[in-house]
Amino acid sequence: MEIFVTKEAFVWFQKEMEIKHGDYIRFYARYGGSSPFHEAFSLGMNREEPNEIGTETVIENVHFYIEKDDEWFFNEHNLYVTIDTKNDEIAYEYKK
């Protein structure tokens, strides 16, 4: 499993979350909503220091990661973080 963050999504994080070098952005399974794999769970995102990184991508010294305990949520798919240009917000895709 890997995390891919598009250039446009990275710019969104810089603008909307004011990320800087050394920051950690966590993607995690949260209760509520739905996803392509799990009813009653959706993907959450937060700025947070890691406990036990399962998967990580580093761009310009910003760490995008998923904790080991949350890897089950992705059902062995890669996470693609993109932009919904219509709403100017983060969008997620899951691909094998």
C-alpha positions in Angstrom: 0.0 0.0 0.0 1.2 3.5 -0.9 0.1 7.1 -0.5 0.2 9.4 -3.6 -0.4 13.1 -3.1 -0.8 15.2 -6.3 1.0 18.5 -6.6 -2.4 20.3 -6.6 -3.3 18.5 -3.4 0.0 19.5 -1.8 -0.7 23.1 -2.6 -4.1 22.8 -1.1 -2.5 21.5 2.2 -0.1 24.5 2.1 -2.9 27.0 1.6 -5.7 25.5 3.8 -3.8 23.8 6.6 -0.7 26.0 6.5 1.6 22.9 6.5 5.3 23.5 6.9 8.5 21.5 6.8 8.4 18.7 9.4 4.6 18.5 9.7 2.7 15.2 9.8 -0.6 14.7 8.1 -2.4 11.5 9.2 -5.1 9.7 7.2 -7.2 7.5 9.4 -10.4 5.4 9.6 -13.1 7.3 11.4 -16.5 6.1 12.5 -19.4 7.6 10.5 -20.1 8.0 6.8 -19.2 5.3 4.3 -16.4 4.3 2.0 -16.0 2.0 -1.0 -14.9 -0.7 1.4 -16.7 -0.2 4.7 -20.2 0.9 5.6 -20.2 3.2 8.7 -16.5 4.2 8.3 -15.0 7.0 6.2 -11.5 8.5 5.7 -10.4 11.2 8.1 -7.4 13.5 7.9 -5.6 15.4 10.7 -2.3 17.1 11.5 -0.9 14.8 14.2 2.4 13.3 15.3 2.6 9.5 14.5 2.5 6.7 16.9 3.4 3.7 14.7 3.6 4.5 10.9 2.4 1.8 8.6 2.7 3.7 5.3 4.3 7.1 4.6 5.0 9.5 1.8 7.2 12.5 2.3 6.9 15.6 0.1 9.1 18.6 0.8 9.7 17.3 4.3 6.0 17.0 5.0 5.0 13.5 6.1 1.7 12.1 4.9 1.0 8.8 6.7 -1.3 6.0 7.8 -0.9 4.4 11.2 -0.4 0.6 11.2 -3.7 0.3 13.1 -5.6 2.0 10.3 -4.2 0.0 7.3 -7.2 -2.4 7.4 -9.4 0.4 6.2 -7.7 0.6 2.8 -8.3 -3.0 1.9 -4.9 -3.3 0.3 -5.5 -0.4 -2.0 -3.2 2.6 -2.6 -4.5 6.0 -1.5 -4.5 8.8 -4.0 -5.0 12.3 -2.6 -6.2 14.7 -5.3 -8.3 17.8 -5.6 -12.0 18.1 -6.4 -11.6 21.2 -8.6 -15.4 21.9 -8.6 -15.5 22.4 -4.8 -11.8 23.2 -4.2 -11.4 20.5 -1.6 -9.4 17.3 -1.1 -10.7 14.2 -2.8 -9.6 10.6 -2.2 -9.3 7.6 -4.6 -8.5 4.1 -3.8 -6.6 2.0 -6.5 -4.9 -1.4 -6.5 
